[in-house]
């Protein structure tokens, strides 16, 4: 049983947390004052989206929607680092557009080339062991960091098919029949509107060597550019095609004028995206096996604003004229500029990322949030997330950083009072005038 073409999905990806640092000390015979030797935690695994040419649908995401990378290992004694968490690769078909929202800003990445990788979620940094906190006045620090939490994002995926040729036309114009006879595809065929509810792909072979991919796109109705009917679900799938085969019901079996059908389809393309209407078109005047088509043929050849070589009479049901149609499509493809060849060797393709602008990690904001105060900032939020508040020395460290960064002064200036709650990341801290944060 054939599977439906599944072209939209929403997934959640979560990178691994960094491993915790260790707060250990040397315990060796004849070494009476062994110093700190706690190792660092390992980095959490990243999550990558990878364009896999073996895939042509997002169907597998209907079964699994959450993907979690491995956490980093904890640091050990004797300065032993924890192991790095394994990266996770989530495979998507080439032509997938990934979108997410980070800090209220939407980002979009197009995975068009096989082998491309998008760093979708970053693994957390490993926490530092106590060997990093030794100073001239603190020879035995009992402090180590937690690992940084891994990034977690919700990602919307949309597959925009990569096909050389797109079939467009009114419902029942004969697109599905045409695809079924020029390729091995087996689209659903029947005489009612919207037979094709999902795009179908077929590989077409012309002669001994020429091959191209054809996409049978769902049919249009008036207003599709505004989302009426199948609307955008139709139009967005032809954005990547290089040539359009415009299938016209030359017989007008549904009582419509073929000239009006041709004009309306192009109007919908133009209103959705003007460059689509400028894409090269070969017009297939279909259903020449019916008497009505023969009666309309001469009028259409005379009145359609199409070059004579791009008007090809065919009868998809009887295979009449298909050789001429495919030869013409091949000629048009050859006449187009060759797209730059991008290697699909994963070793030569640079990894992509969301392109989030870099910000100064030392900047922060303070704002009133209900009955609490909220502090936001890259450095301070990371520090608090990685602090073990059960360690008095770690709490002292947070207070020193808050004072050094002028966060405490900014809170007091904004109106912070004794007993107020300050939220940094997921941590709630209580302000005391005597002891600062508790």
Residue pairs with C-beta under 8 A, 6 or more apart in sequence:
2 186
3 57
3 59
4 59
4 198
5 57
5 59
5 198
5 199
5 200
5 201
6 57
6 58
6 59
6 61
6 62
6 159
6 198
7 57
7 58
7 158
7 159
7 161
7 198
7 199
7 237
8 58
8 156
8 157
8 158
8 159
9 58
9 61
9 62
9 65
9 156
9 157
10 65
10 154
10 155
10 156
10 157
11 61
11 65
11 66
11 67
11 90
11 154
11 155
11 157
12 65
12 66
12 67
12 152
12 153
12 154
12 155
13 47
13 66
13 67
13 68
13 88
13 90
13 120
13 121
13 152
13 153
13 155
14 47
14 66
14 67
14 68
14 69
14 121
14 150
14 151
14 152
15 44
15 45
15 46
15 47
15 69
15 121
15 122
15 123
15 124
15 150
15 151
15 152
16 43
16 44
16 45
16 46
16 68
16 69
16 70
16 71
16 72
16 85
16 86
16 123
16 124
16 150
17 44
17 71
17 72
17 85
17 123
17 124
17 147
17 148
17 149
17 150
18 41
18 42
18 43
18 44
18 71
18 72
18 123
18 124
18 125
18 126
18 127
18 146
18 147
18 148
18 149
18 150
18 386
19 40
19 41
19 42
19 43
19 44
19 71
19 72
19 73
19 74
19 75
19 82
19 83
19 85
19 126
19 127
19 147
20 41
20 74
20 75
20 82
20 126
20 127
20 144
20 145
20 146
20 147
21 38
21 39
21 40
21 41
21 74
21 75
21 126
21 127
21 128
21 129
21 130
21 132
21 144
21 145
21 146
21 147
22 38
22 39
22 41
22 74
22 75
22 76
22 77
22 129
22 130
22 144
23 36
23 38
23 129
23 130
23 141
23 142
23 143
23 144
23 391
24 36
24 37
24 38
24 76
24 77
24 78
24 129
24 130
25 34
25 35
25 36
25 37
25 38
25 140
26 34
26 35
26 36
26 37
26 78
27 34
28 34
35 134
35 139
35 140
36 129
36 130
36 131
36 133
36 134
36 140
36 141
37 77
37 78
37 79
37 129
37 131
38 75
38 76
38 77
38 79
38 129
38 130
38 131
38 144
39 75
39 76
39 77
39 78
39 79
39 80
39 81
39 82
39 129
39 131
40 75
40 81
40 82
40 126
40 127
40 128
40 129
40 132
41 72
41 73
41 74
41 75
41 81
41 82
41 126
41 127
41 129
41 145
41 147
42 72
42 73
42 74
42 75
42 81
42 82
42 83
42 84
42 85
42 126
43 72
43 84
43 85
43 123
43 124
43 125
43 126
44 69
44 70
44 71
44 72
44 85
44 123
44 124
44 126
44 147
44 148
44 150
45 69
45 70
45 71
45 72
45 84
45 85
45 86
45 87
45 88
45 123
45 150
46 69
46 87
46 88
46 119
46 121
46 122
46 123
47 67
47 69
47 87
47 88
47 90
47 119
47 120
47 121
48 87
48 88
48 89
48 90
48 117
48 118
48 119
48 120
48 351
49 89
49 90
49 91
49 92
49 96
49 98
49 111
49 117
49 118
49 120
49 155
50 89
50 90
50 91
50 92
50 111
50 115
50 116
50 117
50 118
50 346
51 92
51 93
51 94
51 95
51 96
51 111
51 112
51 113
51 114
51 115
51 116
51 117
52 91
52 92
52 93
52 94
52 114
53 93
53 94
53 114
53 115
53 344
54 91
55 91
55 92
55 93
55 94
56 93
56 161
56 201
57 93
57 159
58 92
58 93
58 96
58 157
58 159
61 157
67 88
67 90
68 88
69 85
69 86
69 87
69 88
69 121
69 123
69 150
70 85
70 86
70 88
71 85
71 147
71 150
72 82
72 83
72 84
72 85
72 123
72 124
72 126
72 147
73 82
73 83
73 84
73 85
74 82
74 147
75 81
75 82
75 126
75 127
75 129
75 144
76 82
79 129
79 131
81 126
82 126
84 126
85 123
87 123
89 117
90 120
92 98
92 111
92 157
92 159
93 159
94 111
94 112
94 113
94 114
94 116
94 162
95 111
95 112
95 159
95 160
95 161
95 162
95 240
96 110
96 111
96 157
96 158
96 159
96 160
97 108
97 109
97 110
97 111
97 157
97 158
97 159
97 160
98 108
98 109
98 110
98 111
98 118
98 120
98 155
98 156
98 157
99 106
99 107
99 108
99 109
99 155
99 156
99 157
99 158
100 106
100 107
100 120
100 153
100 154
100 155
100 156
100 354
101 107
101 154
102 153
102 354
102 356
103 356
105 356
107 354
107 355
107 356
109 118
109 352
109 354
109 355
111 118
111 352
112 162
112 240
113 342
113 344
113 349
114 344
115 343
115 344
115 345
115 346
115 349
116 349
116 352
117 346
117 349
117 351
117 352
118 351
118 352
118 353
118 354
119 351
119 352
119 353
119 354
120 153
120 155
120 354
121 150
121 151
121 152
121 153
122 150
122 151
123 150
123 151
124 147
124 148
124 149
124 150
124 151
125 147
125 148
125 382
125 386
126 147
126 148
127 144
127 145
127 146
127 147
127 148
127 386
128 144
128 145
129 144
130 141
130 142
130 143
130 144
133 141
133 143
133 144
133 393
133 397
134 141
135 141
138 393
141 393
142 391
142 393
143 388
143 391
143 393
143 394
143 397
144 388
144 391
145 386
145 387
145 388
145 394
146 385
146 386
146 387
146 388
147 386
148 382
148 385
148 386
149 385
158 236
160 236
160 237
160 239
160 240
161 199
161 201
161 215
161 237
161 240
162 213
162 240
163 201
163 213
163 214
163 215
163 240
163 241
164 212
164 213
164 214
164 241
164 242
164 243
164 333
165 204
165 212
165 213
165 214
165 215
165 241
165 242
165 243
165 244
165 245
165 329
165 333
166 214
166 215
166 217
166 237
166 238
166 241
166 243
166 244
166 245
167 175
167 178
167 179
167 214
167 215
167 216
167 217
167 244
167 245
167 247
168 175
168 217
168 220
168 238
168 244
168 245
168 246
168 247
168 265
168 269
169 175
169 219
169 220
169 246
169 247
169 248
169 249
169 261
169 265
170 219
170 220
170 249
170 254
170 256
170 261
170 264
170 265
171 192
171 193
171 194
171 195
171 219
171 220
171 221
172 191
172 192
172 193
172 195
172 219
172 249
172 253
172 254
173 219
173 247
173 248
173 249
173 261
173 286
174 247
174 249
174 286
174 287
174 316
174 317
175 196
175 216
175 217
175 219
175 247
176 187
176 188
176 189
176 195
176 196
176 200
176 216
177 189
177 316
177 317
178 216
178 245
178 247
178 284
178 286
178 314
178 316
178 322
179 185
179 187
179 200
179 202
179 214
179 216
180 186
180 187
180 189
180 202
181 316
181 319
181 322
182 202
182 204
182 214
182 322
182 326
183 202
183 203
183 204
183 214
184 202
184 203
185 200
185 201
185 202
185 216
187 195
187 196
187 200
187 216
188 195
188 196
189 195
193 219
193 221
194 218
194 219
194 229
194 230
195 219
196 216
196 217
196 218
196 219
197 218
197 230
198 218
199 215
199 216
199 217
199 218
199 237
200 215
200 216
201 213
201 214
201 215
201 216
202 213
202 214
202 215
202 216
203 211
203 212
203 213
203 214
204 211
204 212
204 213
204 214
204 326
205 211
206 212
206 326
206 327
206 329
206 330
210 330
212 329
212 330
212 333
214 245
215 237
215 238
215 241
217 234
217 237
217 238
218 230
218 233
218 234
218 237
219 230
219 234
220 229
220 230
220 234
220 264
220 265
220 268
221 228
221 229
221 230
222 228
222 264
222 268
223 229
223 231
223 268
224 230
224 231
224 232
224 234
224 235
224 268
224 272
225 231
225 235
225 268
225 269
225 271
225 272
226 271
232 272
235 268
235 269
235 272
235 273
235 276
238 244
238 269
238 276
238 279
239 273
239 276
241 279
242 279
242 280
242 333
242 336
243 279
243 280
243 281
243 282
243 329
243 332
243 333
243 336
244 279
244 280
244 281
244 282
245 281
245 282
245 283
245 284
245 325
245 329
246 262
246 265
246 266
246 281
246 282
246 283
246 284
247 284
247 286
248 258
248 261
248 262
248 283
248 284
248 285
248 286
248 300
249 256
249 258
249 261
249 286
249 287
250 258
250 285
250 286
250 287
250 288
250 292
250 293
250 296
250 297
250 300
250 313
251 287
251 290
251 291
251 292
251 293
251 296
252 258
252 292
252 296
253 287
253 290
253 292
258 285
258 296
258 300
259 299
259 300
259 303
259 304
262 283
262 304
266 277
269 276
269 277
270 276
270 277
280 332
280 336
281 306
281 310
282 310
282 312
282 325
282 328
282 329
282 332
283 304
283 306
283 310
283 311
283 312
284 312
284 314
284 316
284 321
284 325
285 293
285 297
285 300
285 301
285 311
285 312
285 313
285 314
286 293
286 314
286 315
286 316
287 293
287 315
287 316
287 317
288 294
288 297
288 313
288 314
288 315
288 320
288 321
289 315
289 317
289 318
289 320
293 313
293 315
297 313
300 311
301 308
301 311
304 311
309 328
310 328
310 332
312 321
312 324
312 325
312 328
313 320
313 321
314 320
314 321
314 322
314 324
314 325
315 321
316 322
342 349
343 349
359 378
361 377
361 378
361 379
361 382
362 377
362 379
362 405
363 377
363 378
364 375
364 376
364 377
364 379
364 380
364 405
364 407
364 410
365 375
365 376
365 377
366 373
366 374
366 375
366 407
366 410
366 411
366 414
367 373
367 374
367 376
367 414
368 374
368 414
368 415
369 423
371 421
372 420
372 421
372 422
372 423
372 428
373 411
373 414
373 416
373 420
373 421
373 422
373 423
374 422
374 423
374 424
375 381
375 407
375 411
375 422
375 423
375 424
377 405
377 407
379 405
380 401
380 402
380 405
380 407
380 424
381 424
381 425
383 398
383 401
384 398
384 424
384 425
384 427
385 425
385 426
385 427
387 394
387 395
387 397
387 398
387 427
388 394
389 395
389 427
395 437
398 437
399 408
399 436
399 437
402 408
402 436
402 437
403 409
403 436
408 436
411 422
411 431
416 422
416 431
417 431
418 431
418 432
418 433
419 430
419 431
419 432
420 430
420 431
421 428
421 429
421 430
421 431
422 428
422 429
422 430
422 431
422 437
423 429
429 437
429 438
430 437
430 438
431 437
431 438
432 438
